[in-house]
Amino acid sequence: MNKCVKSVSVSKTILEYNGSFWHPEEPDESLHPVTKKTLTEMYNNDKQKKELAERNGFTVFVITDKMTSGEQELIVDQFCSKITKGL
């Protein structure tokens, strides 16, 4: 097992990439064209998933496709710093 994979499981750290088509950034009552769920339902599902992970001791880093490459890189750097701490 490589160091990165091992450190992710040991550090309880998650890096998630959310594309805006599947992960709305704001609640909205319009229906998603594929899932037929409201964007509010999808937004709340993402929020609950993150909260569940955090309640179980995970640190969650989220990158979205709306972020600039600089913003995305900063989050990846923070993630890498967290998972390699103590190696």
N, C-alpha and C positions, 0 to 999 in steps of 0.2 A: 504494500500500500504506500503510495507516495505521501510525503510530508504534508502537502496541502490538504488532501482528502482526510488524512488522519486528524489534522488539527481542526478541521471543520467539525468533525463529529465530537471531538473532545471539547472544543470551545463553545459548543451549542450556538453556533452562529449561522444565520441564513442570509444569503444574498438573493434577492428576487428581482427579476426584470419584468416590469409590467408594461405591455404595449397598450395604448389607449383604446384600441378596438375591443379588447377583451376586459380591460380594467379601467372603467370610467374614473376620472379624477374628482368628479362632483356627483352628488345624487341628482337624479332627474327622472321624472315619471314616464318618459318616452320608452318604448320597447326596443330592445336590442334586436337587430334584424335576424340573427341566427338563433339565439337562445330563447327569444320571446319573453325574457324576463325584463322587468323595468331596470333602468340603469341604477336606480336607487337600490334595488335588490342586489345587483352585482357589486355596487360600491360597498354596501353593508357586509356582504359576504367577504370581500377582501379585508375590510376593517376587522371583522370578527376573527378571521384566520390569523391576522397579525397579532391581535390581542391574545388569542389562545396560545400562540407560540411564545409570546412574552410572559404570560402567566406561568408557562412551563419552563421558564428560565432561559429561553433563547433570546439572543440579540438579533433583531431583524433590520437589515439594510435593504432599502427599496430604491431601485433605479427605474425611471420611466422614459418612454421614448420622447417625451416632451422636454426633457432636460437637455441642456447643452452638453456637448462632449466634455467640456471642462467640469461641469457639475457631476456628470457620470463618473469621470475619472477620480474626482475627489472622494466619492462614495466608495469606489473600488479600492482606493488607497486606504480608507478608513477600515474597510472590511479586511483587507490583507494585514493591516497592522494588528487588528483584533485577533485574527486566527493564528498569527505567527508569534504573538506575545508568549513568552515562556518556552519557546522551542529551543 
